[in-house]
Amino acid sequence: MKIKLRPRFEKSYRSRILPNKKLVKQTQERIALFRENTMHPLLKNHPLTGAKRELRSFSVTGDVRIVYQLSGDDDAIFFDIGSHNQVY
């Protein structure tokens, strides 16, 4: 699966994830799992509602989420990463 990163995702990743090495490792592991199987139960992958109803989200940790959209057959666009309150 090819993953494209939006500027907002990159900015959020640098400020929210990079300062915590444990969180960096867990994020990398979950993205690898996402590439293998987007619907793996550990990801808790689900569609969003309301204004973001065209997007989906999956869990990195209990509170950290990645908001994304599937694009084409084997592509995903990552829009944002952060806690539940930060990304919704």
C-alpha positions, 0 to 999 in steps of 0.5 A, spaced: 500 500 500 502 506 498 501 512 503 501 519 502 502 524 507 498 531 507 502 537 510 498 537 516 499 530 518 507 531 517 506 537 522 502 534 527 507 528 527 513 532 528 510 536 534 505 530 537 509 524 536 516 525 535 518 527 542 516 521 544 520 515 542 516 510 544 510 513 541 514 513 534 515 506 535 508 504 536 506 509 530 511 505 525 508 498 528 501 500 527 502 503 520 506 497 518 500 493 520 495 498 516 499 496 510 498 489 511 491 489 513 487 495 514 481 492 518 486 488 523 482 488 529 488 492 533 487 498 529 480 499 531 479 502 524 472 505 523 469 511 518 468 518 521 461 521 521 459 528 521 463 533 517 469 528 516 464 522 514 468 521 508 474 520 512 476 514 516 480 513 522 485 507 526 488 507 533 495 507 534 494 507 542 488 508 546 488 515 545 492 516 539 489 516 532 490 517 524 485 520 520 486 517 513 482 516 506 483 511 501 484 513 495 484 508 489 485 501 490 491 501 494 493 508 496 491 511 502 492 519 504 494 520 511 490 527 514 492 528 521 495 524 527 494 525 534 489 524 540 482 523 540 480 531 541 486 533 537 484 530 530 476 530 531 
